[in-house]
Amino acid sequence: MAELNAPADTATTATGERIPTVIVDEAHLIYRVYGAGTGTPASPVAALRRIVSRKPNRPTLREVHAVKGVSFTAYRGEAIGLIGSNGSGKSTLLRAIAGLMPVNRGAIYTQGQPSLLGVNAALLGDLTGERNVVLGCLAMGMTPEQAQKKAPEIVAFSGINERGDFGSLPMRTYSSGMQARLRFSISAAKRHDVLLIDEALATGDTRFRRRSEQRIRQLREDAGTVFLVSHSIGSIRDTCERSIWLESGVIRMDGPTDEVTKAYEDYMASR
């Protein structure tokens, strides 16, 4: 993944041209899945036979071509929805844009360091929600003073204290929805050149989704770029003016959200 160089405080150049933040150029992404053996049933009897016969348990290797020659350019101030059926390559593409997965062929260029927010982002279960907020702010580059000042606002935004003082309880006592809301709230507290959100808005209630969508609009207005992966077409429509439809690792459609989501819904209804 290479880095684009551009001023960080505007969505256009002096001549009015849009500034690219992510360029995906004929990107191919392949990951490997290791199997459990050679096809022999994975039973205790079979395992005992292998031990007695001293036959090696050779692992099988399967390559999955998750993204196949995808190309597009994202610009400052855009919120882009990534839609597609399960296994279409959406999350894999986000991981590659974030620099967490190498490109096998082609290239991905980004402005700054993209930040990936997903429902599986690491939080420390034995620490309180409030302590996790402070640590998350420090990890994003805030000073200790800034983190302490920002923490109450983040906790309030997440809504974890609306039904009790959960902020002072260990994270392991939280529901998956509460954890996801807190992850989003921490990540969205900072301005990002590129923010990648993977299903994080699907776990909140209606009020939280509205707050989240408003926060994404603010990030865009601050000349950032937001990618949102979600199975909720309503969230995509409410948040993103542009959408990219991935299916079987290729782009089926890239354009205005209303047009792309309509085509996707028609496709899914016909299956």
Residue pairs with C-beta under 8 A, 6 or more apart in sequence:
1 96
1 97
1 99
1 103
1 107
1 108
1 109
1 110
2 107
2 108
2 109
2 110
3 109
3 110
3 111
3 112
4 20
4 21
4 23
4 109
4 110
4 111
5 111
6 19
6 20
6 21
6 111
7 19
8 111
8 112
8 193
8 223
9 223
10 19
10 76
10 223
11 18
11 19
11 75
11 76
11 77
11 223
12 18
12 19
12 76
13 19
18 75
18 76
18 77
19 75
19 76
19 111
20 73
20 74
20 75
20 76
20 109
20 111
21 74
21 75
21 76
21 110
21 111
21 112
21 193
21 194
21 225
22 73
22 74
22 97
22 108
22 109
22 110
22 111
22 114
22 194
22 225
22 227
23 73
23 74
23 107
23 108
23 109
23 110
24 70
24 71
24 72
24 73
24 93
24 97
24 106
24 108
25 71
25 106
25 107
25 108
25 109
26 69
26 70
26 71
26 105
26 106
26 107
27 67
27 69
27 70
27 71
27 93
27 96
27 103
27 105
27 106
27 107
27 108
28 65
28 67
28 68
28 69
28 103
28 104
28 105
28 106
29 65
29 66
29 67
29 89
29 92
29 93
29 96
29 101
29 103
29 104
29 249
30 63
30 64
30 65
30 66
30 104
31 63
31 64
31 66
31 92
31 101
32 61
32 62
32 63
32 64
33 61
33 62
33 63
33 64
34 59
34 60
34 61
34 62
35 59
35 60
35 61
35 62
36 42
36 59
36 60
37 57
37 58
37 59
37 60
38 57
38 58
38 60
39 60
40 46
40 50
49 55
50 57
65 249
66 89
66 92
66 93
66 249
67 89
67 92
67 93
67 96
67 246
67 249
68 89
68 248
68 249
68 250
69 105
69 106
69 250
70 89
70 93
70 106
70 246
70 249
70 250
70 251
71 106
71 251
72 244
72 251
72 254
74 80
74 194
74 225
74 227
75 225
76 111
76 223
76 224
76 225
77 220
77 221
77 223
77 224
77 225
78 220
78 225
78 226
78 241
78 242
79 216
79 217
79 220
79 225
79 226
79 227
79 228
79 239
79 240
79 241
79 242
80 225
80 226
80 227
80 228
80 240
80 242
80 243
80 244
81 227
81 228
81 229
81 230
81 236
81 239
81 240
81 242
81 243
81 244
81 257
81 260
81 261
82 90
82 93
82 94
82 227
82 228
82 229
82 243
82 244
82 246
83 90
83 229
83 230
83 233
83 236
83 243
83 244
83 245
83 246
83 260
83 261
83 264
84 90
84 245
84 246
84 247
84 252
84 264
85 247
85 268
87 248
88 246
88 247
88 248
88 249
89 246
89 248
89 249
90 198
90 229
90 246
91 118
91 198
91 229
92 101
93 246
94 116
94 118
94 196
94 198
94 227
94 229
95 101
95 116
96 102
96 103
96 108
97 108
97 110
97 114
97 116
97 194
97 196
97 227
98 114
98 115
98 116
98 196
99 110
99 113
99 114
100 116
110 193
110 194
111 193
111 194
111 225
112 192
112 193
112 194
113 193
114 192
114 193
114 194
114 195
114 196
115 140
115 187
115 190
115 192
115 194
115 195
115 196
116 196
116 198
117 183
117 184
117 187
117 188
117 195
117 196
117 197
117 198
117 200
118 183
118 197
118 198
118 199
118 200
119 176
119 179
119 180
119 183
119 198
119 199
119 200
119 203
121 183
121 187
123 132
123 136
123 171
123 179
123 182
123 183
124 131
124 132
124 135
124 171
125 170
125 171
125 172
126 170
126 171
126 172
127 135
127 170
127 171
128 167
128 168
128 169
128 170
128 171
129 155
129 158
129 160
129 166
129 167
129 168
129 169
129 171
129 174
129 178
129 182
130 151
130 155
130 167
130 168
132 171
132 182
132 186
133 147
133 150
133 151
133 154
133 155
133 167
133 182
133 185
133 186
134 147
134 148
134 151
136 186
136 187
137 146
137 147
137 150
137 151
137 154
137 186
137 189
137 190
138 144
138 147
140 186
140 187
140 189
140 190
141 190
142 150
142 190
150 189
153 189
154 182
154 185
154 186
154 189
155 161
155 167
155 182
155 185
157 185
157 188
157 189
157 211
157 215
158 178
158 181
158 182
158 184
158 185
158 208
159 181
159 204
159 205
159 207
159 208
159 211
160 166
160 167
160 174
160 178
160 181
160 182
161 167
166 173
166 174
166 178
171 179
171 182
174 182
176 203
177 203
177 204
177 205
180 200
180 203
180 204
181 203
181 204
181 208
183 200
184 197
184 200
184 201
184 204
184 212
187 195
188 195
188 212
188 215
188 216
188 219
191 219
191 222
191 224
192 219
192 224
193 224
193 225
194 224
194 225
194 226
194 227
195 216
195 219
195 224
195 225
195 226
195 227
196 226
196 227
196 229
197 216
197 226
197 227
197 228
197 229
197 230
198 229
199 229
199 230
199 231
200 212
201 209
201 212
201 213
201 228
201 230
201 232
201 235
201 239
202 230
202 231
202 232
202 235
204 212
209 235
213 235
213 238
213 239
216 226
216 228
216 239
217 239
219 226
220 226
226 239
226 240
228 235
228 236
228 239
228 240
230 236
233 261
233 264
233 265
236 243
236 257
236 261
237 257
237 258
237 261
240 257
241 256
241 257
242 254
242 255
242 256
242 257
243 253
243 254
243 255
243 256
243 257
243 260
243 261
244 251
244 253
244 254
244 260
245 251
245 252
245 253
245 254
245 260
245 263
245 264
246 252
247 267
252 263
252 264
252 267
253 259
253 260
253 263
253 264
254 260
